[in-house]
Amino acid sequence: AQSVTQLGSHVSVSEGALVLLRCNYSSSVPPYLFWYVQYPNQGLQLLLKYTTGATLVKGINGFEAEFKKSETSFHLTKPSAHMSDAAEYFCAVSDRGNYQLIWGAGTKLIIKP
Amino acid sequence: ETGVTQTPRHLVMGMTNKKSLKCEQHLGHNAMYWYKQSAKKPLELMFVYSLEERVENNSVPSRFSPECPNSSHLFLHLHTLQPEDSALYLCASSQDRQRNVLTFGAGSRLTVL
């Protein structure tokens, strides 16, 4: 069965530093890939998604993610962290024939001033 | 009002109480979902409704009973809950043919005493 692994339940970076949140999936067939973000006291919202085409995907708020088939990864990055980026980030995948989302456990991003 | 609205935002109930969670969406979506979010665990899909018909029920205990009277409203009826049912319950909606792009509500924080 498909699974999603997010390395690190908490990631702490300084304001202005690079943000890197890791996500690996288990499928041998490239799935659809997603990052969702949950700000404090809010529901999740879609940050970006990969379906086909260009492997570098840009999302909202300056985030981007790169699909690497050889590494079965879809890591999320942002060049310069902002205090407003403090949130929990969820990686999710869905198979191409079945749209049900399989979720990672989430990574809480902490921004140090 | 736009988006997905959940009420109440917070609920405390005893194990013998009966209560309901309400979800409303004004996005014209035709699929609605209940998820359970517990700390440090992936989101757990509980129920899926498509065009007001339940299409998925992921082995959820019968003390949780969903109801979808129309495509804009979704309820989760709660009865004889256990303390381990304490969690954030998230409602989401989507277009039926794009079930991996979800719009979430802010959630209902449930505490069972």
Interface residues (C-beta under 8 A of the other chain):
Chain A: V4 S9 Y32 F34 Y36 N41 Q42 G43 L44 Q45 L46 K49 F90 A92 S94 Y99 Q100 L101 I102 W103 G104 A105 G106
Chain B: V4 Q6 K40 K41 P42 L43 L45 E56 L90 A92 Q98 R99 N100 V101 L102 T103 F104 G105 A106 G107
